[in-house]
Amino acid sequence: MEQQRKQMLQQEQAEEDIQHGPFPIEQLQASGIAALDIKKLKDAGLCTVESVAYSPRKELLQIKGISDAKLPLDQGGGEGKAMYIDAEGTFRPQRLLQIADRFGLNGADVLENVAYARAYNTDHQSRLLLEAASMMVETRFALMIVDSATALYRTDFSGRGELSARQMHLAKFLRSLQKLADEFGVAVVITNQVVAQVDGSAMFAGPQIKPIGGNIMAHATTTRLAMRKGRGEERICKVVSSPCLAEAEARFQISTEGVTDVKD
């Protein structure tokens, strides 16, 4: 009994030692960042390790006294056969389990074959591609999904003054995706966001939307699909541009079984 009691006390102590929630920014001293620089970060409103790691590098460099060499921060991914880079926080493993169940697959095996990484800013999103390349050297991947490629660009770059820098950064990211596809033979699927037309033509033609990214996004992609909501649970997918598919529309719906045919 005494031995069991000691083991329980040791287990409780180990659980208490586990850090829950955000890490205080002072822990960056273990990564070589000086206490004076940590104070500068705190004065700028960054009080946790996570707040620094999730901030775009260009914003950190605007803090007086903080240089690029003082930010040795990085974040990692996982292993699997398909790779999912999530920029919007919408990844739901249960969706994969539903699809696996529909096709008679083992859900645990499906999740084991998916590598997932959350991107928190555009710089981190680009760095994840470097980590993806190192993983593809070790393991055979067939598919890479980026959801969405432009979400973080809308928040990290603002106004027309940063439009050129945004497009250049986006172009490099898309070029890196193309390189991965060519080098490792993986299929790349990216989702995009749309924005409402606000020019004069919208007054006469009614509400219109256009994809974000402009010609850089259009030229970097091969087959482009446009999704919209139909009646009820119906969804409509339209082939906008493709070198091998004719323009057409397909109707489907999303249910607990995954993507299914529309039930009239």
N, C-alpha and C positions, 0 to 999 in steps of 0.2 A: 504493500500500500504506500509506504513511504517513497519508494522508487517511482510509482505512478504519479504521486503528488508532485514530485520534483519535475517530472517530465511535463506535467500540465502547467506548472509555473514557468518552465522554460519556454513552452509554446506560447503562453500568454505574453511573456516578455518579448519574444520574437515578433509577435503580431503588433505590439505597441511600438516596436522599433521601426516598423514599416512606415514610410512617408506617404501620407494620404493627401490628395489635393495638390495645389501648385507648390513648386519648390521656391523658397525665398531666394531672391536674387544674390544674396551673399554667398550662395553655394558656387557661384561662378568663379570665386577665388581659386577653387580646385582646378579650374581650367586655365589658370594663368592670368586672369584679369585682375588688375590691381584694385585695391579698396577704393582709391580715389576715382577710378573710372566707374566703379559700381555706384558710387555716390552720384556721379553725373547722370547715370542711367536712372537712378531713383528720382532725382530732381526733375527728370523729363517725364516722370509718370510711369516708368517701367519698374515694377516692384517684385516681379517673379521671373524665374528662368524662362517660363513659357512665354511671357510677354515679350521677351527679347527674341526668343527663337522664332516667334510667329510674326515679327515685324519685318517689313521689307528692308533689305540692307540699305537702300538709298535713304530711308527715313532715319535709320540709326546713324548713318554718317553725317546727318545734319546736326547731330548733337555735338556741341563744341567740345573738342578734346577727344572724341571717339574716332579712331581711324580704322581702316579695313583690316589692318593687321591685329587689332585688338578684339576681333570677333571670331574666335575659332569655334563656331557653333555649327552643328550639323544634325540631321535627323535621318532615321533609317526606314527600311521597308521590310519585306518578308520574302518567302519563297513559294513557288508554286508553278503551275503550267499556264495560267492566265494572269495577267497583271492589270490591276485596277488602280488608277490614280484619281483620287476624289478631291475635287477643289470646292465642292459645295456642301459636303457633309451629308449626302443623301444616300450613301451606300447602305443597303440593308441585306445582311446575310440571309435573312429568312426568305427573301425572294429567290435566292439560289436554291434553297432547300425545297421550296414549292416546285420549282422547275425540275429539280432532281427527282422529286417524288412522282411527278407526272410521267417522267420517262423511265421510271423504274431504276433510278441510280441511287447509290448510297450517298446520303447527304454529307456525311462526315468526309468521305473521299473527295467529293466535289469541292468542299471548302478547303480541304488540304491542298488542292491543286490551284488555289487562287492566292496570289500575292496582292496584298492591299496596302496602300500608303495614302495618307491624308496630306494634301498640300495646303500650306497656310499662307503663302504669298508667291508671287511670280518667280522670285529668285529660287525659292525652295522647290517650286514646281519644275524648274529647269534642272536643278541638282538631282532631283529624283530620277531623271533620265540617265544620268551618269551611273547611279546605283543600279538602275534597271539593266544597263549594258553589262555591268560586272556580273549580275545574276544570270544573264542570258549566256554568258560564257560557260557557266557551270551547269545550267539546266536548260533543257529544250522548252521554249515558250512558243505558243501558237497565236496568242491574241494579246493585244494591249488596248485598254480602254481608258480614255481621259474624259472625265466628266466634272466640269466642262472646261474646255480649253481656254475660254475667254472670261470666265467668272471673276477671277482674281485680277485680271487686267482692268476691269471696270472700276475697281476700288483702289488699286495701287497707282494708277495713272488717272489724273483728272484734268479736264479742260483741254482746249485746243493747244495750249502751250506745251503739253506733254504728249500730244498725239503722235508726233514723229518718233519720240523715244518709245512709246508704247508699241507702235507698229514694227519698229526695228527689233524690239525684244520679242514680240510675238513671232516675227519671221524667223528668228534664230531658233525659237522653241519648235516651231513647225518643221524647220529644216532638220533639227535633231531627231524628231520623230520619223521623218523620211529616211534618215540615215539608219536608224534602228530597223526599220522595215526592210531596207535593202540589205543590210549586213547580216541580220539574223533570220530573215524570212518570216517575220511575224506580220499578221494583219493588224492594222491600227484603226480603231474606231474612236472618233472624237465627237462629243456633243458640243453644240454652240448655243448661244443665247440670241435673242432678237430684240430689237428696239423699235419703237413706233416712229413712223415718218412724221416729221414736224414741219416740213416745207410747205410751200403754197399748194402743191398738187394734192396734198392730203385733204384740203378743204373741199375739193370737188369730187375726188375719187373715193372719199370715205376713209375710215381708219386703215392704215397700211402698216405693215411691219417689214423689217429687213434684217438680215443676219449681221451680227457684229463681226468686225475684223476686216471688212472691205475686200478689196482685190487680193490682199495677201492671203486671207483665209480661203478665198475662192480658188486661187491658183494653186494652193498647196494641197487641196483635196482632189480626189478622183471622182467618186460618186457622192452626190449631195442629195440628201433626203429632207423633206420638210414634213414635220408632224403637226397635226392640229386636232382639236377635239371635235367630235361629231355629236350626234344625238345620244343622250343617255350615257352609257358606258362605252360608246363607240369611239374609236380613234381612227384617223385617216393619215396614211403615209403616202406622200407624193414624191416621185422621182423628179427632181429639179434639173439635174445635170448628171450625165454619165456617158462614158465612152462606149459602153456595151449594153446599156439598158434604154429602152424607149421610154418616153414620158408617159407615166401611167399612175394610177392611184390604187391603193390596197386598203381595205377596211379590216379592222381587227378590234379586239377589246382586251383589257387587262383584268383578270379575275384572280381568285385565290389559286387557280391552277397555273397562273402565269399568263403568257400571251396566247390567246385562243381566237378562233373564228367568231365573227359576230353572230349572236343568236337573235334571229328575227322574232 
